[in-house]
Amino acid sequence: MTESRTDTAPEESSTSAKSPRDVAYWAKPVSKLKVSEMPVDAVNLNVEGRQVVGPLQGFGQMWQKTYRIRLAGAETQPTDVIATWKKDFPSFWPEGNRFYAPFTGIAPGEVAVLNLSGPGNVLLSTGVMVIYADEESFSFMTPQGHMFAGWITFSSFEEAGETIAQAQVLIRANDPLWEIVMRLFGFAKEDEFWHSTLKALAARYGVEGNVEQNTICVDPKVQWSQAMNVWHNAAIRSGMYMPIRLVRRLFRR
């Protein structure tokens, strides 16, 4: 009688249980956003306690927009561009818009507060969560009430011997009111915003280039099942807060 024997690789189970190599670059799942300490001048509304929402949770048509600029002649590597972009991210934004990053910087899981210049110079307070960040790219996800439901990814890479800086969004307007605003003038303003940001980034490297833009309508339909997202609309809630903000400023003086 021959003895039957089965040899098992001792590391087989441990290998299959290993986490992906990029797990450290992803934010851990959260049920609600929590904002860390912010500067006293930051208006922190519509972020704390909100959930993040992707394109599937939005109301409007789904769009993918890609903005890129060539850093022609600049002697810099993509990793250097991303390091600079993350470190000085607020400085590249158009005037009148503020990005309040957490003191720990742009890192997975961190939440930033945004104070944006809305129609009629009304302050719009919202935010973003950093869902991914490594040496070559970083991505934000928007909270309930933001203009968009979706993802914004910033990256840098080489193409034809040149370093490219790129911003790409996959978004839907968050609710019916935002969809109306975006169709009237919001999308044009959004394009102008990212064109200005990329040109400011290029200027850091002494480059005056033009921004290339590619726009694709991924889904032309609206999602009426998400119409009640309007309850969290950041513009409405920010507008209601403005009188309170003015009173606080007067008493502070």
Secondary structure, DSSP 8 states (H G I E B T S, - for coil): ---------TTHHHHHT---TTGGGB----SS-------TT----S-TT--EE-GGG--S-EEEEEEEEE-TT----HHHHHHHHHHTGGGGS-TT-EEE--TT-S-TT-EEEEEEE-GGG-EEEEEEEEEEE-SSEEEEEEETTSSEEEEEEEEEEEETTEEEEEEEEEEEESSHHHHHHIIIIIHHHHHHHHHHHHHHHHHHTT-----EEEEEEEE----GGGGGGGGG-HHHHHHHHHHHHHHHHHHH-
